[in-house]
Amino acid sequence: MGEYECIDCNAVFYLEEPPFDGSSLCDDCRTVIKFPQLSEVDMEFEYFEREQKIIRDQAALIKIHLKDPLEYP
């Protein structure tokens, strides 16, 4: 779509369309800057979901034990 000037190193580069994230960064500067990845956040949420499931399972076992101690595994 035109020439852009890198906001980091001031190099002029050409793109067919506007930058996908709105930042005018050349390829060299873009590889240095690490943008946050959703996969890291998703992994943390999955971890907390697993921990929450474990806690719920343990609470269910405790309820069974309180009702009838002989049924506790």
N, CA, C and O atoms as a printed pandas DataFrame, in Angstrom:
     atom_number atom_name residue_name chain_id  residue_number  x_coord  y_coord  z_coord
0              1         N          MET        A               1    0.809   -1.176    0.000
1              2        CA          MET        A               1    0.000    0.000    0.000
2              3         C          MET        A               1    0.858    1.247    0.000
3              4         O          MET        A               1    0.390    2.341   -0.314
4              5         N          GLY        A               2    2.127    1.069    0.358
5              6        CA          GLY        A               2    2.997    2.230    0.317
6              7         C          GLY        A               2    4.227    2.067    1.165
7              8         O          GLY        A               2    4.505    1.003    1.718
8              9         N          GLU        A               3    4.956    3.163    1.249
9             10        CA          GLU        A               3    6.171    3.175    2.048
10            11         C          GLU        A               3    5.841    3.600    3.475
11            12         O          GLU        A               3    5.011    4.479    3.707
12            13         N          TYR        A               4    6.499    2.966    4.402
13            14        CA          TYR        A               4    6.333    3.284    5.816
14            15         C          TYR        A               4    7.706    3.537    6.406
15            16         O          TYR        A               4    8.714    3.028    5.914
16            17         N          GLU        A               5    7.732    4.330    7.466
17            18        CA          GLU        A               5    8.980    4.572    8.176
18            19         C          GLU        A               5    8.903    3.864    9.517
19            20         O          GLU        A               5    7.945    4.039   10.269
20            21         N          CYS        A               6    9.910    3.071    9.806
21            22        CA          CYS        A               6    9.947    2.314   11.050
22            23         C          CYS        A               6    9.986    3.283   12.231
23            24         O          CYS        A               6   10.782    4.222   12.242
24            25         N          ILE        A               7    9.136    3.055   13.213
25            26        CA          ILE        A               7    9.085    3.946   14.370
26            27         C          ILE        A               7   10.233    3.688   15.333
27            28         O          ILE        A               7   10.431    4.454   16.276
28            29         N          ASP        A               8   10.990    2.622   15.108
29            30        CA          ASP        A               8   12.099    2.288   15.988
30            31         C          ASP        A               8   13.442    2.737   15.413
31            32         O          ASP        A               8   14.209    3.431   16.081
32            33         N          CYS        A               9   13.722    2.334   14.161
33            34        CA          CYS        A               9   15.037    2.621   13.579
34            35         C          CYS        A               9   14.980    3.633   12.435
35            36         O          CYS        A               9   16.014    3.960   11.851
36            37         N          ASN        A              10   13.798    4.129   12.111
37            38        CA          ASN        A              10   13.585    5.126   11.054
38            39         C          ASN        A              10   13.921    4.625    9.653
39            40         O          ASN        A              10   14.078    5.435    8.740
40            41         N          ALA        A              11   14.034    3.329    9.461
41            42        CA          ALA        A              11   14.269    2.776    8.128
42            43         C          ALA        A              11   12.971    2.842    7.333
43            44         O          ALA        A              11   11.883    2.695    7.890
44            45         N          VAL        A              12   13.094    3.064    6.029
45            46        CA          VAL        A              12   11.924    3.117    5.161
46            47         C          VAL        A              12   11.719    1.731    4.568
47            48         O          VAL        A              12   12.662    1.128    4.057
48            49         N          PHE        A              13   10.479    1.217    4.633
49            50        CA          PHE        A              13   10.175   -0.093    4.073
50            51         C          PHE        A              13    8.827   -0.021    3.376
51            52         O          PHE        A              13    8.042    0.898    3.607
52            53         N          TYR        A              14    8.572   -0.990    2.531
53            54        CA          TYR        A              14    7.362   -1.003    1.708
54            55         C          TYR        A              14    6.454   -2.144    2.143
55            56         O          TYR        A              14    6.915   -3.261    2.375
56            57         N          LEU        A              15    5.164   -1.858    2.252
57            58        CA          LEU        A              15    4.175   -2.879    2.574
58            59         C          LEU        A              15    3.036   -2.821    1.569
59            60         O          LEU        A              15    2.661   -1.745    1.103
60            61         N          GLU        A              16    2.493   -3.979    1.240
61            62        CA          GLU        A              16    1.360   -4.055    0.329
62            63         C          GLU        A              16    0.073   -3.570    0.988
63            64         O          GLU        A              16   -0.826   -3.061    0.319
64            65         N          GLU        A              17   -0.006   -3.737    2.326
65            66        CA          GLU        A              17   -1.185   -3.314    3.081
66            67         C          GLU        A              17   -0.722   -2.745    4.413
67            68         O          GLU        A              17    0.425   -2.967    4.802
68            69         N          PRO        A              18   -1.569   -2.026    5.117
69            70        CA          PRO        A              18   -1.165   -1.444    6.401
70            71         C          PRO        A              18   -0.714   -2.519    7.382
71            72         O          PRO        A              18   -1.138   -3.670    7.275
72            73         N          PRO        A              19    0.146   -2.156    8.342
73            74        CA          PRO        A              19    0.610   -3.131    9.334
74            75         C          PRO        A              19   -0.561   -3.754   10.084
75            76         O          PRO        A              19   -1.531   -3.070   10.408
76            77         N          PHE        A              20   -0.468   -5.052   10.357
77            78        CA          PHE        A              20   -1.585   -5.790   10.963
78            79         C          PHE        A              20   -1.920   -5.315   12.366
79            80         O          PHE        A              20   -3.065   -5.434   12.803
80            81         N          ASP        A              21   -0.930   -4.774   13.085
81            82        CA          ASP        A              21   -1.182   -4.335   14.461
82            83         C          ASP        A              21   -1.152   -2.823   14.612
83            84         O          ASP        A              21   -1.269   -2.303   15.721
84            85         N          GLY        A              22   -0.995   -2.124   13.506
85            86        CA          GLY        A              22   -0.986   -0.666   13.545
86            87         C          GLY        A              22    0.360   -0.056   13.859
87            88         O          GLY        A              22    0.505    1.165   13.799
88            89         N          SER        A              23    1.358   -0.872   14.195
89            90        CA          SER        A              23    2.698   -0.372   14.489
90            91         C          SER        A              23    3.549   -0.434   13.241
91            92         O          SER        A              23    3.681   -1.488   12.619
92            93         N          SER        A              24    4.122    0.692   12.879
93            94        CA          SER        A              24    4.989    0.739   11.694
94            95         C          SER        A              24    6.387    0.309   12.089
95            96         O          SER        A              24    7.252    1.140   12.368
96            97         N          LEU        A              25    6.601   -0.994   12.112
97            98        CA          LEU        A              25    7.905   -1.560   12.439
98            99         C          LEU        A              25    8.413   -2.368   11.259
99           100         O          LEU        A              25    7.664   -3.124   10.638
100          101         N          CYS        A              26    9.711   -2.199   10.951
101          102        CA          CYS        A              26   10.301   -3.014    9.886
102          103         C          CYS        A              26   10.469   -4.441   10.398
103          104         O          CYS        A              26   10.326   -4.699   11.593
104          105         N          ASP        A              27   10.774   -5.367    9.487
105          106        CA          ASP        A              27   10.895   -6.777    9.878
106          107         C          ASP        A              27   12.006   -6.994   10.895
107          108         O          ASP        A              27   11.856   -7.811   11.804
108          109         N          ASP        A              28   13.128   -6.271   10.757
109          110        CA          ASP        A              28   14.235   -6.453   11.697
110          111         C          ASP        A              28   13.837   -6.034   13.114
111          112         O          ASP        A              28   14.131   -6.744   14.076
112          113         N          CYS        A              29   13.175   -4.895   13.245
113          114        CA          CYS        A              29   12.761   -4.427   14.574
114          115         C          CYS        A              29   11.622   -5.278   15.120
115          116         O          CYS        A              29   11.525   -5.475   16.331
116          117         N          ARG        A              30   10.771   -5.778   14.254
117          118        CA          ARG        A              30    9.638   -6.595   14.697
118          119         C          ARG        A              30   10.111   -7.913   15.298
119          120         O          ARG        A              30    9.468   -8.432   16.211
120          121         N          THR        A              31   11.216   -8.466   14.811
121          122        CA          THR        A              31   11.718   -9.724   15.377
122          123         C          THR        A              31   12.352   -9.512   16.743
123          124         O          THR        A              31   12.401  -10.438   17.552
124          125         N          VAL        A              32   12.839   -8.302   17.012
125          126        CA          VAL        A              32   13.449   -8.005   18.305
126          127         C          VAL        A              32   12.385   -7.780   19.364
127          128         O          VAL        A              32   12.527   -8.236   20.498
128          129         N          ILE        A              33   11.316   -7.078   18.998
129          130        CA          ILE        A              33   10.249   -6.778   19.945
130          131         C          ILE        A              33    9.352   -8.000   20.061
131          132         O          ILE        A              33    8.851   -8.509   19.058
132          133         N          LYS        A              34    9.155   -8.461   21.266
133          134        CA          LYS        A              34    8.286   -9.611   21.507
134          135         C          LYS        A              34    6.929   -9.107   21.974
135          136         O          LYS        A              34    6.815   -8.520   23.050
136          137         N          PHE        A              35    5.914   -9.334   21.173
137          138        CA          PHE        A              35    4.569   -8.970   21.558
138          139         C          PHE        A              35    4.008  -10.066   22.455
139          140         O          PHE        A              35    4.341  -11.236   22.266
140          141         N          PRO        A              36    3.173   -9.725   23.419
141          142        CA          PRO        A              36    2.608  -10.757   24.295
142          143         C          PRO        A              36    1.797  -11.762   23.485
143          144         O          PRO        A              36    1.041  -11.392   22.586
144          145         N          GLN        A              37    1.966  -13.013   23.813
145          146        CA          GLN        A              37    1.270  -14.062   23.091
146          147         C          GLN        A              37    0.103  -14.553   23.919
147          148         O          GLN        A              37    0.222  -14.780   25.123
148          149         N          LEU        A              38   -1.004  -14.709   23.264
149          150        CA          LEU        A              38   -2.193  -15.179   23.963
150          151         C          LEU        A              38   -2.025  -16.594   24.477
151          152         O          LEU        A              38   -2.670  -16.989   25.448
152          153         N          SER        A              39   -1.164  -17.354   23.831
153          154        CA          SER        A              39   -1.017  -18.738   24.260
154          155         C          SER        A              39   -0.493  -18.826   25.697
155          156         O          SER        A              39   -0.860  -19.749   26.424
156          157         N          GLU        A              40    0.350  -17.891   26.114
157          158        CA          GLU        A              40    0.847  -17.898   27.487
158          159         C          GLU        A              40   -0.290  -17.626   28.467
159          160         O          GLU        A              40   -0.385  -18.267   29.513
160          161         N          VAL        A              41   -1.142  -16.680   28.124
161          162        CA          VAL        A              41   -2.287  -16.362   28.979
162          163         C          VAL        A              41   -3.253  -17.538   28.997
163          164         O          VAL        A              41   -3.777  -17.902   30.050
164          165         N          ASP        A              42   -3.487  -18.133   27.829
165          166        CA          ASP        A              42   -4.381  -19.287   27.757
166          167         C          ASP        A              42   -3.858  -20.440   28.606
167          168         O          ASP        A              42   -4.638  -21.141   29.251
168          169         N          MET        A              43   -2.544  -20.637   28.608
169          170        CA          MET        A              43   -1.969  -21.714   29.406
170          171         C          MET        A              43   -2.209  -21.478   30.894
171          172         O          MET        A              43   -2.469  -22.424   31.638
172          173         N          GLU        A              44   -2.125  -20.222   31.332
173          174        CA          GLU        A              44   -2.383  -19.920   32.733
174          175         C          GLU        A              44   -3.841  -20.187   33.092
175          176         O          GLU        A              44   -4.130  -20.734   34.156
176          177         N          PHE        A              45   -4.764  -19.800   32.203
177          178        CA          PHE        A              45   -6.175  -20.064   32.462
178          179         C          PHE        A              45   -6.458  -21.559   32.506
179          180         O          PHE        A              45   -7.243  -22.008   33.342
180          181         N          GLU        A              46   -5.835  -22.341   31.623
181          182        CA          GLU        A              46   -6.024  -23.791   31.640
182          183         C          GLU        A              46   -5.501  -24.385   32.940
183          184         O          GLU        A              46   -6.111  -25.290   33.508
184          185         N          TYR        A              47   -4.376  -23.875   33.404
185          186        CA          TYR        A              47   -3.810  -24.356   34.672
186          187         C          TYR        A              47   -4.792  -24.111   35.823
187          188         O          TYR        A              47   -5.047  -25.002   36.633
188          189         N          PHE        A              48   -5.338  -22.891   35.883
189          190        CA          PHE        A              48   -6.276  -22.567   36.958
190          191         C          PHE        A              48   -7.559  -23.367   36.831
191          192         O          PHE        A              48   -8.153  -23.721   37.850
192          193         N          GLU        A              49   -8.005  -23.664   35.628
193          194        CA          GLU        A              49   -9.195  -24.493   35.446
194          195         C          GLU        A              49   -8.945  -25.909   35.944
195          196         O          GLU        A              49   -9.819  -26.504   36.576
196          197         N          ARG        A              50   -7.757  -26.462   35.668
197          198        CA          ARG        A              50   -7.422  -27.803   36.164
198          199         C          ARG        A              50   -7.376  -27.818   37.691
199          200         O          ARG        A              50   -7.897  -28.734   38.327
200          201         N          GLU        A              51   -6.747  -26.792   38.272
201          202        CA          GLU        A              51   -6.672  -26.712   39.729
202          203         C          GLU        A              51   -8.068  -26.597   40.337
203          204         O          GLU        A              51   -8.351  -27.203   41.370
204          205         N          GLN        A              52   -8.933  -25.824   39.699
205          206        CA          GLN        A              52  -10.294  -25.657   40.193
206          207         C          GLN        A              52  -11.051  -26.980   40.147
207          208         O          GLN        A              52  -11.812  -27.290   41.063
208          209         N          LYS        A              53  -10.847  -27.765   39.084
209          210        CA          LYS        A              53  -11.495  -29.072   38.964
210          211         C          LYS        A              53  -11.002  -30.018   40.065
211          212         O          LYS        A              53  -11.793  -30.756   40.653
212          213         N          ILE        A              54   -9.715  -29.993   40.334
213          214        CA          ILE        A              54   -9.163  -30.853   41.389
214          215         C          ILE        A              54   -9.780  -30.490   42.736
215          216         O          ILE        A              54  -10.144  -31.375   43.512
216          217         N          ILE        A              55   -9.898  -29.210   43.013
217          218        CA          ILE        A              55  -10.476  -28.762   44.284
218          219         C          ILE        A              55  -11.935  -29.190   44.380
219          220         O          ILE        A              55  -12.379  -29.633   45.439
220          221         N          ARG        A              56  -12.684  -29.064   43.289
221          222        CA          ARG        A              56  -14.092  -29.485   43.301
222          223         C          ARG        A              56  -14.212  -30.988   43.535
223          224         O          ARG        A              56  -15.075  -31.434   44.291
224          225         N          ASP        A              57  -13.349  -31.767   42.890
225          226        CA          ASP        A              57  -13.370  -33.222   43.078
226          227         C          ASP        A              57  -13.065  -33.585   44.530
227          228         O          ASP        A              57  -13.712  -34.460   45.106
228          229         N          GLN        A              58  -12.086  -32.914   45.112
229          230        CA          GLN        A              58  -11.749  -33.182   46.508
230          231         C          GLN        A              58  -12.887  -32.786   47.441
231          232         O          GLN        A              58  -13.161  -33.490   48.413
232          233         N          ALA        A              59  -13.548  -31.677   47.158
233          234        CA          ALA        A              59  -14.685  -31.249   47.986
234          235         C          ALA        A              59  -15.820  -32.259   47.895
235          236         O          ALA        A              59  -16.495  -32.523   48.890
236          237         N          ALA        A              60  -16.037  -32.829   46.707
237          238        CA          ALA        A              60  -17.082  -33.841   46.545
238          239         C          ALA        A              60  -16.745  -35.088   47.353
239          240         O          ALA        A              60  -17.636  -35.683   47.961
240          241         N          LEU        A              61  -15.479  -35.496   47.371
241          242        CA          LEU        A              61  -15.077  -36.656   48.166
242          243         C          LEU        A              61  -15.257  -36.397   49.660
243          244         O          LEU        A              61  -15.657  -37.291   50.405
244          245         N          ILE        A              62  -14.966  -35.194   50.088
245          246        CA          ILE        A              62  -15.148  -34.848   51.503
246          247         C          ILE        A              62  -16.624  -34.912   51.874
247          248         O          ILE        A              62  -16.959  -35.396   52.956
248          249         N          LYS        A              63  -17.508  -34.441   51.015
249          250        CA          LYS        A              63  -18.949  -34.497   51.283
250          251         C          LYS        A              63  -19.420  -35.937   51.398
251          252         O          LYS        A              63  -20.230  -36.261   52.267
252          253         N          ILE        A              64  -18.912  -36.810   50.519
253          254        CA          ILE        A              64  -19.274  -38.227   50.593
254          255         C          ILE        A              64  -18.818  -38.812   51.918
255          256         O          ILE        A              64  -19.550  -39.563   52.562
256          257         N          HIS        A              65  -17.599  -38.460   52.323
257          258        CA          HIS        A              65  -17.056  -38.980   53.580
258          259         C          HIS        A              65  -17.856  -38.481   54.779
259          260         O          HIS        A              65  -18.072  -39.233   55.730
260          261         N          LEU        A              66  -18.289  -37.250   54.749
261          262        CA          LEU        A              66  -19.059  -36.718   55.871
262          263         C          LEU        A              66  -20.427  -37.377   55.986
263          264         O          LEU        A              66  -20.940  -37.557   57.091
264          265         N          LYS        A              67  -21.025  -37.741   54.838
265          266        CA          LYS        A              67  -22.338  -38.400   54.872
266          267         C          LYS        A              67  -22.224  -39.840   55.352
267          268         O          LYS        A              67  -23.000  -40.294   56.192
268          269         N          ASP        A              68  -21.258  -40.537   54.810
269          270        CA          ASP        A              68  -21.090  -41.933   55.168
270          271         C          ASP        A              68  -19.600  -42.272   55.125
271          272         O          ASP        A              68  -19.059  -42.501   54.043
272          273         N          PRO        A              69  -18.932  -42.309   56.269
273          274        CA          PRO        A              69  -17.479  -42.536   56.305
274          275         C          PRO        A              69  -17.043  -43.852   55.685
275          276         O          PRO        A              69  -15.891  -43.977   55.268
276          277         N          LEU        A              70  -17.924  -44.829   55.614
277          278        CA          LEU        A              70  -17.538  -46.122   55.031
278          279         C          LEU        A              70  -17.486  -46.095   53.518
279          280         O          LEU        A              70  -16.857  -46.963   52.914
280          281         N          GLU        A              71  -18.136  -45.113   52.880
281          282        CA          GLU        A              71  -18.122  -45.029   51.414
282          283         C          GLU        A              71  -16.923  -44.278   50.893
283          284         O          GLU        A              71  -16.706  -44.214   49.684
284          285         N          TYR        A              72  -16.162  -43.722   51.766
285          286        CA          TYR        A              72  -15.006  -42.934   51.321
286          287         C          TYR        A              72  -13.962  -43.875   50.701
287          288         O          TYR        A              72  -13.602  -44.884   51.307
288          289         N          PRO        A              73  -13.490  -43.555   49.525
289          290        CA          PRO        A              73  -12.538  -44.458   48.837
290          291         C          PRO        A              73  -11.209  -44.579   49.535
291          292         O          PRO        A              73  -10.328  -45.299   49.066
